[in-house]
Amino acid sequence: MEPHRLLGFASIAIIMLVVWAWSEDRRNIPWRLVAYSLITVFVIQVLCLRVPGASDALLSFSTVAGKANAYAMQGCNFVLTDDVCSGKFLGHDHPVFIFGIQIFGTIVFICSICEVGYWSGIVQIIVKGFGFLLQKLGLSGAEAMALGATPIMGQIESALVVRPYVPLLTPSQLFTYMVGSMASTAGGTMILYIMIGMRPQWIIAATFSHLFSGIMLAKMKRPDKAIAEGQSASAVELEPSDAHGLFGAILTGGLHGVSIGAKVIFAVGLFIAWVFMVQDIFAGITGWFGSSLTLTDALGYVLTPVAYMLGVDWSDLFASGKIISIGSLTNEVLAMIDFVKSAKAGQLSEHTQCILTFAITLFAHPGSIGIQIGGLSAMAPDRKSEITANAWRAMLVATMAAWLSASVCSIII
């Protein structure tokens, strides 16, 4: 057996051992769910990486997100004009992604759609259906539906689908959602990655396999006693929306979205500012000693052994560690851009490129901590302290979930 495949199996074992040792309740780890999730990761990657055309169906499924964003932007363009929404007022001759406008508008629109779903009773029926199908695995209908929506909508927009259920989720269910949504990515983001120059089948395989590796590790870290005791958020009977009529539901959902969107933008901006401040302080300290070492470079050296265990080629170890560090410190888009530049320059082998795609296709970075805290706290204000305390843990577990999927990739390719 080739060395990179042996390293892949060893990495899976090490990651699972670390999470098992970190588990809050080892006796209640749902090993059947863990086994099914791991098998699903292998199946998804075999289909996407080995079977021609299999990834196209998943890509079509995920592009639904682009439709929702496009509709939201139509409303934003009418209110703020296309020059503002597309960034033309900044002097660019091409559209620019303005986070505050794009994310805020999409959240408000999706909230409005979901409120109509609750007003009509459709969402309650779907959640119960998910719960019936997945209860044997130990997942509630609410968390399963939210996680299933993540590859379409994104890490906080997907929670809006089950917004009234969020305060009712058990600690394990809430943590599993946080991990799964950070480990995965969104349909619109996948399209962006492909436009940057990433290979579609790799991106699709990474997105969907991360979702299941995230569920697997989250349930190992924080097992759910409540499911075994018959308690589940999806089993709770929710009252229909108190909105007065269809138009009342549209407006009520939009107003909920305004509150959630504003808190997400505030939290993301704050956390990103802190990241850049820490990076600047680190550069200042190293500068005193006559070094030009940056925090990204330092973390790149730290993550070089991780890149080795994931199975990347020996000559690509530091470059791979640095690209992973960029995604961990700043965001996945900057990591993708650096990745594509290195790949086009011939600095990374195709083998390394495939594994790295899995390692950096996720939302786990400090900005996502802000998104999770701002968005989920707005939906479940009474659980803000719990969400805040577990956000960094969810980020670490989500990162390990991506590494586990990358290890599986190393075995399959």
C-alpha positions, 0 to 999 in steps of 0.5 A: 500500500502506498505511503500516503494511503497508510498516512490517511488511515493513521490520520483518521485514527489519530483524529478520532482518538483526539476527539474521543479523549476530548469527549464530554461523555465517552460512555454515550458516544453513538458509535453506530452514527459514527460508523455510518457517518464515516462510511458516508464520507467514503461513499461520497468521495468515491462517487465524486472522485471516481465516478464521472458526472456524479458530482454534477447532481450535487452541484445542481442541488447546491446552486439553489442558494444562488437563486435565493441570493439573486432574488435578495439582491434584486430587492437590494438593488431597488432600494440601494441601487445597483451601483451600491450593491455591486460596488461600482461606486467604489470605482471598480469596473466589475461587480464586487462582493460586499459582505454587509449588503450580500449577507444582510439581504440574503438573511432577511429574504430567507427569514421571510421565506421561512416564516411563510413556511411556519405560517403555512405549517409546511416546515413543521411537517418537514421537520417531523419527517426528518425526525422520523427518518433519522431518529434511528441514527440519533439525529433530531429532525430539526438538526438534520434539516438545518444541516441538510440545508447548509450546503445550499444556504450557508452556515447561519442561513441554514439555521433560519430554516428551523429558527423556532426550533433553535432554542429547543435544541439540546446542547448536543444538537446545537453543538452538532449544528455549529460544527457541521455548518462550520465544516461545510460550505454554501452553494453560492460559495462553491460557485465562487470557488469554481470561478476562482479556479478550483475543480468542481468535483473536488469542491463538491466532494469536500463540501458534502463529506465535511458535513458528515465528518462534522456530524460524526466528530461533533457527536463524539465530542458531545454525545446526546443523552436526550435522544436516548431519553426520548427528548428531541426538538423535532418532537416538540409541537410548535404553534403556527406563526402568529403572523396575520395572513401571508403578507404578515408572515412575509413582513414578520420574517423579514423583521426577524432577519433584520435583527439577525443580519445586523448582529451577524455583520457586527460580530464578523466585523469585530472578530476580523478586526481582532484577528488583524490586530493580533497579526500586527502585534505578532509582526511588531514583536518579531520585528524587534528581533530583526525577523520578518516572520508573520503569524501566518508563516509561524502557523504554517510551520506549526501545521506542516506536520498536519500537512504531512499526515494528510498525505501531501507530497513532501516537496509541498509540505510548508506551502500546504501548511501555510495555505491551511494557516491562511484559511484558519486565520483569515478566511477560506476565500483568501486561502483559495486564492493563494492555493490557485496562485500556487497551483497555476505557478506549478508549485503544488502537485495535483495530488497535493492540490486534491488533498488541500482542497479538502483541507481548506474548503470550510467555514472554520475561522475566527470570522465564523465564530462571530457569525455563529455567535451573532446569528444563533444568539439572535435566534436563541437569546437565552442560550447566548452564553452557551453558544459563545462558550462553544463557538471556538470548540466548534471551530476546532472540531470542524477543522478536524472534520475537514482534516479527516475528510482530507485523510479519506481523500488521501486514501481514495485518490 
